[in-house]
């Protein structure tokens, strides 16, 4: 009995504490649903009209963690999911652009490992960050049916934990039927 209780407590301590479920309306499509951890904040930026919104997310300390997520849908009458090769190519192009400023000599692509989704990313350390800039970058793209969700994670300080939390947030992205306006 005590062992079961301790196992239950340990299980619940390992779960992220959610403070908010953010629904991002995508015109004519299902909403993008983002589960924000406790004390994380988000702001949806909508340029105008039918353009995709961007979601700016910050951790409890905005100078330590910033994220930008942008869902991009295909243009045209027959939307199709992006292929793994297309997604990998987009991320490789980003890694190639980041390479000259990176401390690392190689920026290998990593599989995001998200169930039911295809995604890739790379991480780099800025050799000479700008004042008030970020030292660590993780950037990639996630395929969610016909959506391509691009993301950038910027971190100062030790990057492992905040980057892992950001990647977990990305793995948990989901779509849900559009909310009905009251």
ABEGO torsion letter per residue (X at the ends): XAAAAAAAAAAAAABBBBABBBBBBBBGBBBBBBBBBBGBBBBBBBAEEABBBBBBBBBABAAABBBBBBBBBBBEABBBBBBAAAAAAAAAAAAAAAAAABABABBBBBBAGBBGBBBBBBBBBBABBBBGBBABBBBBBBBBEABBBBBBBBBBEBAAAAAAAAAAAAAABBBBBBBBBX
